[in-house]
């Protein structure tokens, strides 16, 4: 994905996310399923609900990266308001 234009990266992310959500939906997980416990080698017992929540936050991290990249494109265009738009210079 390196070297792709931002719109292409966003499209790729959206397609991969939609496919993952489709596969997850097809499992028709119940509340009981989400409460099932597995063992993580480092954390010990974890529930499926916790694991899936981790995936959600992981996706949000990618969305944050996308937003920062999009905001940086306006760094000069916003002029003096840049000082009030920390997303442009966020690490």
N, C-alpha and C positions, 0 to 999 in steps of 0.2 A: 504493500500500500504506500510505501514511500515514493515520493515523486508525483503522486496523484493530486489533482486540484481539489480544493476544499469541498466543492459541491459533489465530486465523485466520492470522496471519503465519507461524507454525510450519507450519500445514497447507499454506499456499501454497509455502513453501520446500520442504517435503517433496515436493509434487506436481511442482514445477519440476525439482527434483533427480532424481526418479525418471524423469521424461520425458527429461531429458538423458542419464542413464545408459542408458536403453533405446535411445536413438538411437546412443549410443556402442557399446553391445553389438552392435547390428545391423551395425556395420561389420566385425565379426569381425577386428579388428586382430591381426596377428602380431608376433612379436618383430622381424622384419625391418621391418615397417611402423613400429614404434615407434622404430627406429633411423634412419629417414629424416630427412634434414636439410633444413630450410628456412632462409630468411634473414629475420631480424627487422630492421626498419629501424634500431633502436638497438643491439641486442645482437649483431648479425651472425648467424653460423650457430647454429641451435638444433635439437634433435631433437624429434620428435613426443612422445617420452617425457617430455622436459623440459616441453614445453608442457602436456601432460596432468597432470603432477605439479603444475604451477602452478595448474591448475583445482582439484585436490584441496586444496591449501593455501588457495586462495581460499574454497572451501566451508567449510573449518575456521575461517576467519576469521569467516564468517557464523554458524557454530555458536557460536563464542566470544561474538559479540554477543548471540545468543539466550540463552545461559547467563547472561551478565551481567544482562540484562533480567529474567530469571526470578529471579535471586538478589536483585536490588534490591527485589523485592516482599516479601522477608522481612526487610528491614533493621530494622524495629522489632520484629518478632515474635521474633527470636533473642535479644533483650535484650543482656545483657553479653557474650555470646559473639561479638558483632559484631567486636570487636577481633581475633579469631582467624580471621575469615572475610573475607579481603581481596577476594574476588570481588565482594562487595556494593558496595564503593566503588571498584572498578577503573575506570580511565578507559575 
